[in-house]
């Protein structure tokens, strides 16, 4: 796993954490790739399914599933 570098900037009211965009983008692409790989490995198992409730987590799960299998080849 890569290193995420943080830079801090202090505002008058609160402290904000700013991520280096390039490092974070690379890290997120790696996570997405791992999730897609897990979906493709699970495809061969019996009785697989995805439960969708319409929440944030379900929406992300559906996007990863679409990226893993769409368009079907």
URTABEL-V294301 format. One record per helix or strand of 2 or more residues. SS is the DSSP state (a for helix, b for strand). FROM is the first residue (numbers start at 1). LEN is the number of residues. Records with the same first field share a line. If there is no record, write none. Layout:
BEGIN
SS=FROM-LEN / FROM-LEN
END
This chain:
BEGIN
b=6-5 / 15-5
a=21-22 / 56-14
END
